[in-house]
Amino acid sequence: MSTEVSALKKISNQLNDRYRQFLELDPIEALRMPASQLTYFLNQAMTRHYYVTLHLVGDDEPTMTGYLSQGPRDTILVTFPHQTMTSVAHLSQIRYVSRLDYSA
């Protein structure tokens, strides 16, 4: 009888461990645009003067919206229309770019 109880306890402990492992999800790293695609999209946005949103790396998924221009040393300047404010984003901070002024 005691071997049955110990075997049942062992199985119960194993099930609990597997259940905990199943429920513990590893945080998924945020997807990023490939570097070549990101560079291409940024160049197109600057050349064609597109109004875009830059989605940045970060816990709260920050964004910058405006018109782009090239800054010094791998940086992008984001100018907001009708405002006198310009923000700076480094290329390593940008997850992806989305165009806002596209009309289908």
C-alpha positions in Angstrom: 0.0 0.0 0.0 2.8 2.4 0.8 4.5 1.8 -2.5 1.2 2.7 -4.3 1.0 5.9 -2.2 4.6 6.9 -2.9 4.2 6.1 -6.7 1.0 8.2 -6.7 2.8 11.0 -5.0 5.7 10.8 -7.4 3.3 11.0 -10.4 1.4 13.8 -8.8 4.6 15.8 -8.3 5.7 15.1 -11.9 2.3 16.3 -13.2 2.5 19.5 -11.1 6.1 20.2 -12.4 5.0 19.7 -16.0 2.0 21.8 -15.5 4.1 24.7 -14.1 6.5 24.4 -17.0 3.6 24.5 -19.4 2.2 27.7 -17.9 5.5 29.5 -17.6 5.8 31.3 -20.9 9.1 32.8 -21.9 8.7 36.5 -23.0 8.6 36.7 -26.8 11.2 39.1 -28.1 9.6 41.8 -30.2 9.7 41.2 -33.9 11.9 43.6 -35.9 12.2 44.5 -39.5 15.3 43.1 -41.2 18.0 45.7 -41.4 18.0 45.9 -45.2 14.2 46.4 -45.3 14.3 48.9 -42.5 17.0 50.9 -44.3 15.0 50.8 -47.6 11.8 51.9 -46.0 13.5 54.7 -44.1 15.2 56.0 -47.3 11.9 55.8 -49.2 10.1 57.8 -46.4 12.8 60.5 -46.4 13.0 60.7 -50.3 9.3 60.7 -50.9 8.4 62.8 -47.8 6.0 60.2 -46.3 4.3 60.8 -43.0 5.3 57.7 -40.9 5.3 56.2 -37.5 8.5 54.7 -36.1 7.7 51.9 -33.7 10.6 51.7 -31.2 12.1 49.0 -29.0 10.9 49.2 -25.4 8.6 47.7 -22.8 5.8 50.1 -23.5 6.3 50.1 -27.3 7.0 53.8 -27.8 6.3 55.4 -31.1 7.4 58.6 -33.0 5.2 60.1 -35.7 6.2 62.7 -38.3 8.4 63.3 -41.3 11.9 61.9 -41.4 15.2 63.3 -42.3 18.8 62.0 -41.9 20.6 62.8 -38.7 24.2 62.4 -37.7 25.7 59.0 -37.2 22.9 56.4 -37.8 20.2 58.6 -36.4 16.8 59.7 -37.8 15.3 63.0 -37.1 11.5 62.9 -36.8 9.8 66.3 -37.3 6.2 66.7 -36.3 4.1 68.8 -38.6 2.7 72.1 -37.3 5.0 71.9 -34.3 8.5 73.2 -33.6 9.6 69.9 -32.0 12.0 67.3 -33.5 12.9 64.0 -32.0 15.9 61.8 -32.6 15.8 58.0 -33.0 18.9 55.8 -33.4 18.6 53.0 -36.0 19.1 50.4 -33.4 16.0 51.6 -31.5 13.6 51.2 -34.5 11.6 48.0 -34.6 9.6 48.8 -37.7 8.2 51.7 -39.8 4.5 52.2 -40.8 3.3 54.8 -43.3 0.3 56.9 -42.3 -0.6 59.0 -45.3 -1.2 56.2 -47.6 -4.6 56.3 -49.3 -5.8 53.3 -51.2 
